[in-house]
Amino acid sequence: MSTALLVAAVLGLIIGALLGLLGGGGSILAVPALIYGVGQPLAAAVPTALLVVGISSAAAVLPRLRQVQWRLAAIFGATGAAAAFGGTAVNRLLDPAVVLLGFAAVMVIAALRMLRSSDDAGGSCALPGGGVNWRSCLPKAAASGVVVGFLTGLFGVGGGFLIIPALTLLLGLPMATAVATSLVIIVINSAAGFTAHLSDSPIDIGIAVAFTLAAILGSLAAGHLAPRLPGERLRRWFAYLVLAVAAYVIAQTVINPGAVT
């Protein structure tokens, strides 16, 4: 096995494990991992990351299928898939260095959001019996889907770091339902983003396969372990990791902006 394939497999295992543990968030590291760990240009890293994240999220949701809020996932997915093509169009207009700096800014915002303590549920959309008040929440769900889908196309991220807060704080879903539903939405958004970016650059099949298989193994193993681990502590340490990677991306982009083309 070449060094690049080995690195891709190790990084895929880590990102898959994060997806399985947190229901999202691991995808925010996929693009930096492919650029700085494997050595891919941004144009190839984005569709490869979307492919890996989409497939590994599909694997991670398998143990949680009974917890998915399917109607909500469909609304998020439909609006997000359309918006992903718009995000891709904007991505093609921007310099890769600008895209990476914007991506780093999103990483910082996501990390700070994860460091804020919050209850597992809230918002005005949850009904006392555990359902969703669709009359008031449908516009909010659709708008959230547009934002997440646009970022998926623009940066090549699955958007779980935005989806879960939207599901818990905006729609009032319990965390277990939010995690499962988030994974389904990530699959839909990643598929749309991958399709939109497919013509941007050839994909290294070997790297993609190694990364994806390792991510699937990591997500399945972590999905079974997740209920036994302290979720709040995991999110906090993951937030610190995201901040560190964001700082690295900013430094590398400022020092050598042409390296990602």
Phi, psi and omega per residue, in radians:
M1 nan 2.306 3.133
S2 -1.230 2.865 -3.138
T3 -1.074 -0.725 -3.124
A4 -1.093 -0.717 3.126
L5 -1.166 -0.695 3.128
L6 -1.121 -0.776 3.110
V7 -1.092 -0.746 3.125
A8 -1.061 -0.714 -3.134
A9 -1.152 -0.750 -3.141
V10 -1.133 -0.793 3.137
L11 -1.157 -0.661 3.097
G12 -1.103 -0.692 3.108
L13 -1.068 -0.738 -3.135
I14 -1.161 -0.808 -3.098
I15 -1.191 -0.678 3.074
G16 -1.091 -0.712 3.111
A17 -1.087 -0.699 3.120
L18 -1.146 -0.681 3.083
L19 -1.101 -0.753 -3.133
G20 -1.180 -0.606 -3.115
L21 -1.362 -0.708 -2.956
L22 -1.895 -0.191 -3.105
G23 1.276 0.263 -3.093
G24 2.680 2.972 3.139
G25 1.772 -0.758 3.124
G26 -1.050 -0.536 -3.116
S27 -1.136 -0.414 -3.121
I28 -1.194 -0.301 3.111
L29 -1.674 -0.133 -3.032
A30 -1.156 -0.784 -3.125
V31 -1.134 -0.875 3.067
P32 -1.028 -0.626 3.133
A33 -1.095 -0.741 -3.124
L34 -1.257 -0.597 -3.130
I35 -1.314 -0.942 -2.999
Y36 -1.614 -0.430 3.127
G37 -1.550 -0.787 -3.072
V38 -1.691 -0.438 3.111
G39 1.624 0.388 3.134
Q40 -1.474 2.613 3.000
P41 -1.245 2.818 -3.088
L42 -1.007 -0.722 -3.081
A43 -1.077 -0.539 3.099
A44 -1.557 -0.552 -3.088
A45 -1.172 -0.651 -3.074
V46 -1.117 -0.974 3.131
P47 -1.129 -0.600 3.102
T48 -1.119 -0.755 3.120
A49 -1.083 -0.724 -3.140
L50 -1.142 -0.680 3.099
L51 -1.104 -0.837 -3.116
V52 -1.100 -0.835 -3.087
V53 -1.138 -0.710 -3.138
G54 -1.107 -0.820 -3.108
I55 -1.212 -0.753 -3.131
S56 -1.193 -0.555 3.069
S57 -1.183 -0.667 3.083
A58 -1.076 -0.678 3.094
A59 -1.203 -0.701 -3.092
A60 -1.168 -0.481 -3.095
V61 -1.404 -0.266 -3.071
L62 -0.972 -0.778 3.115
P63 -1.257 -0.113 -3.030
R64 -2.056 0.265 -3.013
L65 -0.995 -0.608 -3.111
R66 -1.249 -0.272 -3.111
Q67 -1.666 -0.060 -3.081
V68 -1.290 2.363 2.981
Q69 -1.613 1.604 -2.929
W70 -1.151 -0.649 -3.128
R71 -1.134 -0.726 3.116
L72 -1.158 -0.715 3.106
A73 -1.065 -0.659 3.140
A74 -1.160 -0.703 -3.141
I75 -1.164 -0.858 3.089
F76 -1.008 -0.799 -3.070
G77 -1.143 -0.730 -3.112
A78 -1.115 -0.843 -3.137
T79 -1.241 -0.649 -3.129
G80 -1.193 -0.666 -3.139
A81 -1.084 -0.737 3.122
A82 -1.144 -0.741 -3.108
A83 -1.194 -0.466 -3.135
A84 -1.069 -0.606 3.112
F85 -1.196 -0.613 3.061
G86 -1.165 -0.726 3.083
G87 -1.089 -0.652 3.110
T88 -1.137 -0.703 3.122
A89 -1.083 -0.717 3.102
V90 -1.172 -0.698 3.115
N91 -0.962 -0.719 -3.090
R92 -1.239 -0.313 -3.141
L93 -1.534 -0.262 -3.019
L94 -1.773 2.639 3.023
D95 -1.156 2.439 -3.137
P96 -0.953 -0.610 3.119
A97 -1.133 -0.670 3.109
V98 -1.150 -0.714 3.112
V99 -1.056 -0.778 -3.118
L100 -1.170 -0.661 3.097
L101 -1.160 -0.685 3.056
G102 -1.130 -0.685 3.105
F103 -1.091 -0.747 3.116
A104 -1.087 -0.668 3.107
A105 -1.107 -0.714 3.091
V106 -1.108 -0.679 3.111
M107 -1.064 -0.754 3.137
V108 -1.105 -0.786 3.127
I109 -1.063 -0.761 3.137
A110 -1.098 -0.747 -3.120
A111 -1.132 -0.754 3.127
L112 -1.112 -0.636 3.101
R113 -1.132 -0.679 3.138
M114 -1.206 -0.486 -3.122
L115 -1.367 -0.264 3.100
R116 -1.370 2.230 3.113
S117 -1.272 2.440 3.121
S118 -2.674 2.771 3.069
D119 -1.281 2.851 -3.122
D120 -1.217 -0.382 -3.098
A121 -2.553 2.853 3.139
G122 3.008 -2.842 3.102
G123 1.477 2.997 -3.040
S124 -1.690 0.043 -3.021
C125 -1.611 -0.339 -3.075
A126 -1.357 2.374 3.053
L127 -1.586 2.695 -3.118
P128 -0.959 -0.567 -3.114
G129 -1.442 0.017 3.109
G130 1.764 -0.032 3.117
G131 -1.512 -2.899 -3.112
V132 -2.168 2.316 3.066
N133 -1.392 1.588 -2.987
W134 -1.169 -0.506 -3.103
R135 -1.069 -0.733 -3.130
S136 -1.545 -0.410 -3.002
C137 -1.713 -0.287 -3.123
L138 -1.008 -0.829 3.110
P139 -1.096 -0.652 3.135
K140 -1.165 -0.720 3.135
A141 -1.135 -0.736 -3.135
A142 -1.147 -0.742 3.138
A143 -1.133 -0.722 3.102
S144 -1.091 -0.692 3.109
G145 -1.072 -0.688 3.126
V146 -1.098 -0.799 -3.130
V147 -1.087 -0.835 -3.118
V148 -1.141 -0.743 3.132
G149 -1.102 -0.712 3.117
F150 -1.068 -0.783 3.123
L151 -1.154 -0.566 3.077
T152 -1.060 -0.810 3.123
G153 -1.231 -0.631 -3.072
L154 -1.281 -0.781 -3.005
F155 -1.970 -0.196 -3.122
G156 1.363 0.557 3.131
V157 -1.932 2.632 3.123
G158 -1.276 -0.492 3.058
G159 1.602 0.171 -3.125
G160 -1.057 -0.519 3.140
F161 -1.193 -0.307 3.042
L162 -1.761 -0.584 -3.059
I163 -1.162 -0.804 -3.070
I164 -1.103 -0.799 3.040
P165 -1.039 -0.643 3.121
A166 -1.131 -0.721 -3.108
L167 -1.241 -0.632 -3.087
T168 -1.501 -0.826 -3.026
L169 -1.520 -0.606 -3.110
L170 -1.526 -0.796 -3.077
L171 -1.727 -0.237 3.042
G172 1.368 0.407 3.114
L173 -1.355 2.567 3.025
P174 -1.137 2.711 -3.016
M175 -1.017 -0.734 -3.111
A176 -1.061 -0.739 3.107
T177 -1.192 -0.682 -3.134
A178 -1.115 -0.723 -3.138
V179 -1.108 -0.826 -3.126
A180 -1.127 -0.781 -3.134
T181 -1.152 -0.665 3.105
S182 -1.022 -0.729 -3.122
L183 -1.101 -0.680 3.099
V184 -1.141 -0.752 3.135
I185 -1.110 -0.683 3.104
I186 -1.069 -0.707 3.109
V187 -1.044 -0.814 -3.112
I188 -1.129 -0.837 -3.122
N189 -1.130 -0.700 -3.134
S190 -1.138 -0.685 3.109
A191 -1.088 -0.744 3.132
A192 -1.167 -0.783 3.135
G193 -1.122 -0.697 3.110
F194 -1.085 -0.767 3.115
T195 -1.064 -0.724 -3.121
A196 -1.182 -0.600 -3.087
H197 -1.628 -0.048 -2.957
L198 -1.024 -0.579 -3.092
S199 -1.520 -0.006 -3.054
D200 -1.258 -0.665 -3.076
S201 -2.823 2.553 3.049
P202 -1.065 2.502 3.138
I203 -1.704 2.318 3.050
D204 -1.298 1.848 -3.032
I205 -1.084 -0.715 -3.128
G206 -1.065 -0.818 3.116
I207 -1.092 -0.790 -3.107
A208 -1.086 -0.746 -3.124
V209 -1.164 -0.808 3.138
A210 -1.068 -0.791 -3.135
F211 -1.107 -0.790 -3.062
T212 -1.191 -0.819 -3.134
L213 -1.066 -0.734 3.117
A214 -1.144 -0.689 3.132
A215 -1.139 -0.663 3.100
I216 -1.098 -0.818 3.120
L217 -1.044 -0.772 3.141
G218 -1.115 -0.724 -3.103
S219 -1.215 -0.678 3.133
L220 -1.178 -0.768 3.129
A221 -1.125 -0.779 -3.103
A222 -1.213 -0.563 3.127
G223 -1.071 -0.600 3.111
H224 -1.373 -0.470 -3.124
L225 -1.482 -0.416 -2.993
A226 -0.887 -0.784 -3.098
P227 -1.106 -0.336 -3.090
R228 -1.637 -0.097 -3.043
L229 -1.891 2.671 3.139
P230 -1.266 1.767 -3.041
G231 -1.045 -0.725 -3.113
E232 -1.114 -0.730 3.115
R233 -1.168 -0.688 3.100
L234 -1.062 -0.782 3.141
R235 -1.097 -0.665 -3.124
R236 -1.150 -0.807 3.129
W237 -1.175 -0.609 3.083
F238 -1.134 -0.664 3.107
A239 -1.065 -0.712 3.094
Y240 -1.102 -0.686 3.107
L241 -1.108 -0.757 3.135
V242 -1.087 -0.725 3.108
L243 -1.085 -0.716 3.130
A244 -1.133 -0.749 3.128
V245 -1.164 -0.679 3.101
A246 -1.053 -0.764 3.115
A247 -1.082 -0.700 3.119
Y248 -1.135 -0.764 3.127
V249 -1.058 -0.784 3.135
I250 -1.077 -0.812 -3.120
A251 -1.080 -0.813 -3.123
Q252 -1.135 -0.669 -3.117
T253 -1.213 -0.675 3.136
V254 -1.246 -0.725 -3.101
I255 -1.236 -0.740 -3.061
N256 -2.424 1.273 -3.054
P257 -1.110 -0.389 -3.119
G258 -1.472 -0.054 -3.034
A259 -1.298 -0.295 -3.048
V260 -1.751 0.057 -3.121
T261 -1.472 nan nan
